[in-house]
Amino acid sequence: MFLLGVMSPLDAAAETCGDITVRVDIKGELVRVDVEAVVVATTTEVWDVLTDFEHLPRFISNIRSSKVLSRDGNVVRVSQSGKTNFGPLTFEFQSVREITLTPFVKFESRMISGNMKQFRGLTQIEAVEGSTRIRYQSEAIPDTVLPLSFGRSLIESETHEHFNEICKEVVRRKSGATGK
């Protein structure tokens, strides 16, 4: 809502966060996730949020801890833990991932250890007409068994919320809110 020409934080977030499209494909044990989101922000503003590994628990609700274990050039090792709730069920996760950064363009992630059998992800960003498009793709083999339709719904919902929270953090930082 506009008041005296001032945009509220919620209106700014709605205007700045474009549609978030999440597609989940499950074949056997393999779960593929494709996401596309557009944020009215520069690639640098989006990159700074996406790669702020130490502060992820402050703005992504299902991450309890995120710690950089090491940095070697453009390769970062990150340890994370968290939990996801879906109705009465709670799923906890832990991982150590190796992330290869190509600043302001992409980062590739692979799980080194954790409670998944396998995980690989690719996040790409690109400037498009005054905004930044985020494309995310992952392939994972979870270490839990969920009924196919139940698992798809959970993954779609959590992934959508995750990217919505990222977008809101970009907006918050753009507005000059203090702290990370």
JOBEL-V823607 format. One record per pair of residues at least 6 apart in sequence whose ideal C-beta (glycine too) atoms are under 7 Angstrom apart, sorted by the first residue. I is the first residue (numbers start at 0). J is the second residue. If there is no record, write none. Layout:
# JOBEL-V823607
i-><I & I>
j-><J & J>
This chain:
# JOBEL-V823607
i-><0 & 0 & 8 & 11 & 11 & 12 & 12 & 14 & 15 & 15 & 15 & 15 & 15 & 16 & 16 & 16 & 16 & 17 & 17 & 17 & 17 & 19 & 19 & 19 & 19 & 19 & 20 & 20 & 21 & 21 & 21 & 21 & 22 & 23 & 23 & 23 & 23 & 23 & 24 & 25 & 25 & 25 & 28 & 29 & 29 & 30 & 30 & 30 & 31 & 32 & 32 & 32 & 33 & 34 & 34 & 34 & 35 & 35 & 36 & 36 & 36 & 37 & 37 & 37 & 38 & 38 & 38 & 38 & 38 & 38 & 39 & 39 & 40 & 40 & 40 & 40 & 41 & 42 & 42 & 42 & 42 & 43 & 44 & 44 & 44 & 45 & 45 & 45 & 45 & 46 & 46 & 46 & 48 & 48 & 48 & 48 & 49 & 49 & 50 & 50 & 51 & 52 & 52 & 52 & 52 & 53 & 53 & 53 & 54 & 55 & 55 & 56 & 56 & 56 & 56 & 57 & 58 & 58 & 59 & 59 & 60 & 61 & 61 & 61 & 61 & 62 & 62 & 63 & 63 & 63 & 64 & 64 & 65 & 65 & 66 & 66 & 67 & 67 & 68 & 68 & 68 & 68 & 69 & 73 & 73 & 73 & 74 & 74 & 75 & 75 & 76 & 76 & 77 & 77 & 78 & 79 & 80 & 80 & 81 & 82 & 82 & 82 & 83 & 83 & 85 & 90 & 92 & 92 & 93 & 93 & 94 & 94 & 94 & 94 & 94 & 95 & 95 & 95 & 96 & 96 & 96 & 96 & 97 & 97 & 98 & 98 & 99 & 99 & 100 & 103 & 104 & 104 & 105 & 105 & 105 & 106 & 107 & 108 & 108 & 109 & 109 & 110 & 110 & 114 & 115 & 115 & 115 & 115 & 116 & 116 & 117 & 117 & 118 & 118 & 119 & 119 & 120 & 120 & 120 & 121 & 122 & 122 & 123 & 124 & 124 & 124 & 125 & 125 & 145>
j-><7 & 10 & 174 & 170 & 174 & 167 & 170 & 39 & 38 & 39 & 40 & 166 & 170 & 38 & 163 & 166 & 170 & 36 & 37 & 38 & 130 & 34 & 36 & 159 & 162 & 163 & 34 & 35 & 34 & 155 & 158 & 159 & 33 & 30 & 32 & 151 & 154 & 155 & 31 & 147 & 150 & 151 & 140 & 138 & 140 & 139 & 141 & 154 & 138 & 137 & 154 & 158 & 136 & 135 & 158 & 162 & 132 & 134 & 133 & 162 & 166 & 127 & 130 & 132 & 45 & 130 & 131 & 133 & 166 & 169 & 129 & 130 & 130 & 131 & 169 & 173 & 131 & 103 & 124 & 126 & 131 & 103 & 169 & 172 & 173 & 124 & 131 & 133 & 169 & 102 & 103 & 124 & 165 & 168 & 169 & 172 & 122 & 165 & 100 & 106 & 179 & 65 & 67 & 75 & 77 & 65 & 66 & 67 & 179 & 62 & 65 & 62 & 63 & 64 & 65 & 179 & 164 & 168 & 161 & 164 & 164 & 81 & 82 & 83 & 157 & 79 & 81 & 80 & 81 & 82 & 79 & 80 & 77 & 79 & 77 & 78 & 75 & 77 & 76 & 77 & 78 & 95 & 76 & 99 & 100 & 101 & 97 & 99 & 98 & 100 & 95 & 97 & 96 & 98 & 95 & 94 & 92 & 93 & 92 & 89 & 90 & 91 & 90 & 157 & 153 & 143 & 113 & 114 & 113 & 114 & 110 & 112 & 113 & 115 & 118 & 111 & 112 & 113 & 108 & 109 & 110 & 111 & 109 & 111 & 106 & 108 & 106 & 107 & 106 & 124 & 123 & 124 & 121 & 122 & 123 & 122 & 121 & 119 & 120 & 118 & 119 & 117 & 118 & 142 & 139 & 140 & 141 & 142 & 140 & 142 & 139 & 140 & 137 & 139 & 137 & 138 & 135 & 136 & 137 & 136 & 133 & 135 & 134 & 131 & 132 & 133 & 131 & 132 & 153>
